[in-house]
Amino acid sequence: KKGREGMTMANDHRRRLLRGLTAGGLLLPFTTSALARIKDGPAELPGAMTMRHLHTGEFLAIPADPDELNRRALAKVNLFLRDHYSGDVGVIDPALVVMLTRLRRELGTDRCIDIISGFRSPATNAMLRKRSGGVARRSKHMDGMAVDIRIPGVPLTDVRDAAIDLKAGGVGYYQKSQFVHLDTGRFRTW
């Protein structure tokens, strides 16, 4: 009986999640098991790149080897890195995912990456720009080409320096807010 109640609770949670996503206008081209809500995600999973979204509480694991990334994994990334304000789902540049895998390799870590921000809709970008002057008018976030991260247990300066060493795109260091911005635009730092 205890096992059946657990299954029923899990099914009820899945149904509520699907209803919420459907009401929000999101279409899921894959199973809802792509994302899992957890309180304390594992620091590492062998063979996987793990990420935790700090605003949604969701956790995602995808292949750590860029050669193993496929359309299904990238679709999961698109949903995972959606605009957490509006729920809008953008198309994330696959080169950004590769940049994250290369960054972890450069740092010599398998630790989970904390996501602060991924895709942003134009409306969200405008709202954040109005709220704080540090948001670019044509932010790479709106094109699915940027992510703001930190890696627990890894000094933020090490994350910044490793990203700069990659020379794979833009690197912004936000010490006060405790994150590093990465994008797949031209190489530049700030």
The 8 nearest C-alpha neighbors of each residue, nearest first, counted from 0:
[[1, 3, 2, 4, 5, 6, 7, 8],
 [0, 2, 4, 3, 5, 6, 7, 8],
 [3, 1, 5, 0, 4, 6, 7, 8],
 [2, 4, 6, 0, 5, 1, 7, 8],
 [5, 3, 7, 1, 6, 2, 8, 0],
 [6, 4, 8, 2, 3, 7, 9, 1],
 [5, 7, 9, 3, 4, 8, 10, 2],
 [6, 8, 4, 10, 9, 5, 11, 3],
 [7, 9, 11, 5, 10, 6, 12, 4],
 [10, 8, 6, 12, 7, 11, 5, 13],
 [9, 11, 7, 13, 12, 8, 6, 14],
 [12, 10, 8, 14, 13, 9, 7, 15],
 [11, 13, 9, 15, 10, 14, 8, 16],
 [14, 12, 10, 16, 11, 15, 17, 9],
 [13, 15, 11, 17, 16, 12, 18, 10],
 [16, 14, 18, 12, 17, 13, 19, 11],
 [15, 17, 13, 19, 14, 18, 12, 20],
 [16, 18, 20, 14, 19, 15, 21, 13],
 [19, 17, 21, 15, 16, 20, 22, 14],
 [20, 18, 22, 16, 17, 21, 15, 23],
 [21, 19, 23, 17, 25, 22, 18, 16],
 [20, 22, 18, 24, 23, 19, 25, 17],
 [23, 21, 19, 24, 20, 18, 25, 17],
 [22, 24, 20, 21, 25, 19, 86, 18],
 [25, 23, 21, 22, 20, 26, 86, 87],
 [26, 24, 20, 21, 23, 27, 22, 87],
 [27, 25, 28, 24, 21, 20, 29, 23],
 [26, 28, 29, 25, 30, 31, 20, 78],
 [29, 27, 26, 30, 74, 71, 31, 75],
 [30, 28, 27, 31, 33, 71, 75, 74],
 [29, 31, 32, 33, 27, 28, 34, 75],
 [30, 32, 33, 34, 29, 13, 27, 17],
 [31, 33, 34, 30, 35, 29, 13, 75],
 [34, 32, 31, 30, 75, 35, 59, 29],
 [35, 33, 32, 59, 58, 31, 57, 36],
 [34, 36, 58, 57, 37, 32, 33, 59],
 [37, 35, 57, 56, 58, 34, 38, 55],
 [36, 38, 39, 40, 35, 57, 58, 56],
 [37, 39, 40, 36, 56, 57, 58, 41],
 [40, 38, 37, 41, 42, 51, 36, 56],
 [41, 39, 37, 38, 42, 58, 51, 111],
 [40, 42, 43, 39, 44, 111, 49, 110],
 [41, 43, 110, 111, 40, 44, 109, 49],
 [42, 44, 110, 109, 41, 111, 45, 49],
 [43, 45, 47, 46, 41, 49, 42, 48],
 [46, 44, 47, 43, 109, 48, 63, 62],
 [47, 45, 63, 62, 44, 48, 64, 61],
 [48, 46, 63, 62, 61, 44, 45, 60],
 [47, 49, 63, 61, 60, 62, 50, 100],
 [48, 50, 60, 111, 59, 47, 112, 61],
 [51, 49, 112, 111, 59, 58, 113, 60],
 [50, 52, 58, 113, 57, 114, 53, 112],
 [53, 51, 114, 57, 56, 54, 55, 113],
 [52, 54, 56, 115, 55, 114, 51, 113],
 [55, 53, 52, 56, 83, 115, 57, 114],
 [54, 56, 57, 52, 53, 83, 36, 51],
 [57, 55, 52, 53, 54, 36, 37, 51],
 [58, 56, 36, 55, 52, 35, 51, 34],
 [57, 59, 51, 35, 50, 36, 34, 52],
 [60, 58, 50, 49, 34, 51, 61, 57],
 [59, 61, 49, 48, 47, 50, 58, 62],
 [60, 62, 47, 48, 72, 63, 59, 49],
 [63, 61, 47, 64, 48, 67, 68, 46],
 [64, 62, 47, 48, 46, 100, 65, 61],
 [63, 65, 66, 62, 67, 68, 100, 46],
 [66, 64, 67, 68, 97, 63, 100, 62],
 [67, 65, 64, 68, 69, 62, 63, 97],
 [68, 66, 65, 64, 62, 69, 63, 72],
 [69, 67, 65, 66, 72, 62, 73, 70],
 [68, 70, 72, 71, 73, 67, 66, 74],
 [71, 69, 73, 72, 74, 68, 75, 93],
 [70, 72, 74, 73, 69, 75, 29, 68],
 [73, 71, 75, 69, 74, 70, 68, 61],
 [72, 74, 76, 70, 75, 71, 69, 77],
 [75, 73, 77, 71, 76, 72, 70, 78],
 [74, 76, 72, 73, 78, 77, 79, 33],
 [75, 77, 73, 79, 74, 78, 80, 72],
 [78, 76, 74, 75, 80, 91, 79, 90],
 [77, 79, 81, 75, 76, 80, 88, 74],
 [78, 80, 76, 77, 81, 75, 59, 34],
 [81, 79, 117, 77, 78, 118, 76, 82],
 [82, 80, 88, 78, 118, 79, 87, 83],
 [83, 81, 119, 86, 118, 87, 84, 85],
 [82, 84, 86, 85, 81, 54, 55, 87],
 [83, 85, 82, 86, 123, 87, 119, 81],
 [86, 84, 87, 82, 83, 123, 120, 81],
 [85, 87, 82, 83, 84, 81, 88, 23],
 [88, 86, 82, 85, 81, 89, 120, 25],
 [87, 89, 81, 78, 77, 86, 82, 90],
 [90, 88, 118, 77, 143, 91, 81, 87],
 [89, 91, 143, 77, 92, 88, 142, 118],
 [92, 90, 143, 77, 93, 89, 144, 76],
 [91, 93, 94, 144, 95, 143, 90, 96],
 [94, 92, 96, 95, 91, 97, 73, 144],
 [95, 93, 97, 92, 96, 98, 183, 144],
 [96, 94, 98, 93, 97, 92, 183, 144],
 [95, 97, 99, 93, 98, 94, 100, 92],
 [96, 98, 94, 100, 95, 99, 65, 101],
 [99, 97, 95, 101, 96, 100, 102, 94],
 [98, 100, 102, 96, 97, 101, 103, 95],
 [99, 101, 97, 103, 102, 98, 63, 104],
 [102, 100, 104, 98, 99, 103, 105, 97],
 [103, 101, 99, 105, 104, 100, 98, 162],
 [102, 104, 106, 100, 105, 108, 101, 107],
 [103, 105, 107, 101, 102, 106, 100, 108],
 [106, 104, 102, 103, 107, 101, 161, 108],
 [107, 105, 103, 104, 108, 102, 161, 158],
 [108, 106, 104, 105, 103, 109, 102, 110],
 [109, 107, 103, 110, 106, 104, 105, 153],
 [110, 108, 43, 103, 111, 107, 48, 42],
 [111, 109, 42, 43, 108, 112, 150, 49],
 [110, 112, 49, 42, 50, 43, 113, 150],
 [113, 111, 50, 150, 149, 51, 114, 49],
 [112, 114, 51, 149, 148, 150, 50, 52],
 [115, 113, 52, 148, 116, 53, 51, 147],
 [114, 116, 147, 148, 53, 52, 113, 54],
 [117, 115, 147, 146, 114, 118, 80, 148],
 [116, 118, 146, 80, 140, 145, 81, 119],
 [117, 119, 140, 143, 82, 81, 141, 80],
 [120, 118, 141, 82, 140, 123, 124, 121],
 [119, 121, 123, 122, 141, 124, 82, 87],
 [120, 122, 124, 123, 125, 141, 119, 126],
 [123, 121, 125, 120, 124, 126, 119, 85],
 [124, 122, 126, 120, 125, 121, 119, 127],
 [123, 125, 121, 127, 122, 126, 119, 128],
 [126, 124, 128, 122, 123, 127, 121, 129],
 [125, 127, 123, 129, 128, 124, 130, 122],
 [128, 126, 130, 124, 129, 125, 131, 123],
 [129, 127, 134, 125, 131, 126, 130, 132],
 [128, 130, 126, 127, 131, 125, 132, 134],
 [129, 131, 127, 128, 126, 132, 125, 134],
 [132, 130, 128, 133, 129, 127, 134, 126],
 [131, 133, 128, 134, 129, 130, 127, 135],
 [132, 134, 131, 135, 128, 127, 130, 129],
 [135, 133, 128, 132, 136, 127, 131, 138],
 [136, 134, 138, 137, 133, 128, 124, 132],
 [135, 137, 138, 134, 128, 125, 124, 121],
 [138, 136, 135, 139, 141, 140, 124, 134],
 [137, 139, 135, 140, 136, 141, 134, 124],
 [138, 140, 144, 142, 145, 141, 137, 143],
 [139, 141, 145, 118, 138, 143, 119, 142],
 [142, 140, 119, 139, 120, 143, 138, 118],
 [141, 143, 139, 144, 140, 118, 91, 90],
 [144, 142, 91, 118, 140, 90, 141, 92],
 [143, 145, 139, 142, 182, 92, 183, 140],
 [146, 144, 182, 140, 139, 181, 143, 117],
 [145, 147, 117, 181, 116, 180, 148, 182],
 [146, 148, 180, 116, 115, 179, 114, 178],
 [149, 147, 114, 178, 179, 113, 115, 146],
 [148, 150, 178, 113, 112, 179, 151, 155],
 [149, 151, 112, 153, 113, 152, 111, 148],
 [152, 150, 153, 149, 113, 112, 110, 111],
 [151, 153, 150, 154, 110, 155, 149, 42],
 [152, 154, 151, 150, 155, 157, 158, 149],
 [155, 153, 157, 156, 152, 158, 150, 151],
 [154, 156, 158, 157, 159, 153, 149, 178],
 [155, 157, 159, 154, 158, 160, 172, 153],
 [156, 158, 160, 154, 155, 159, 161, 153],
 [159, 157, 155, 161, 156, 160, 162, 154],
 [160, 158, 156, 162, 157, 161, 163, 179],
 [159, 161, 163, 157, 162, 158, 156, 164],
 [160, 162, 164, 158, 163, 159, 157, 105],
 [163, 161, 159, 165, 164, 160, 102, 158],
 [162, 164, 160, 166, 165, 161, 159, 170],
 [163, 165, 161, 162, 166, 160, 167, 105],
 [164, 166, 167, 162, 163, 161, 102, 101],
 [167, 165, 163, 164, 168, 186, 162, 169],
 [166, 168, 165, 186, 183, 98, 169, 185],
 [169, 167, 186, 183, 184, 185, 182, 166],
 [168, 170, 187, 186, 182, 181, 188, 184],
 [171, 169, 188, 181, 180, 187, 163, 168],
 [170, 172, 180, 189, 179, 188, 173, 169],
 [173, 171, 179, 174, 189, 159, 180, 178],
 [174, 172, 178, 176, 175, 177, 179, 171],
 [173, 175, 177, 176, 172, 178, 155, 179],
 [174, 176, 177, 173, 178, 172, 179, 155],
 [175, 177, 173, 174, 178, 179, 172, 115],
 [178, 176, 174, 175, 173, 155, 179, 149],
 [179, 177, 149, 148, 173, 176, 147, 180],
 [178, 180, 172, 148, 147, 171, 173, 159],
 [179, 181, 147, 171, 170, 146, 148, 172],
 [182, 180, 170, 146, 145, 169, 147, 179],
 [181, 183, 145, 169, 144, 168, 184, 146],
 [182, 184, 168, 144, 95, 169, 167, 185],
 [185, 183, 168, 182, 169, 186, 144, 139],
 [184, 186, 168, 169, 187, 183, 167, 182],
 [185, 187, 168, 169, 166, 167, 184, 188],
 [188, 186, 169, 185, 170, 168, 189, 166],
 [189, 187, 170, 171, 169, 186, 163, 172],
 [188, 171, 172, 170, 187, 169, 173, 180]]
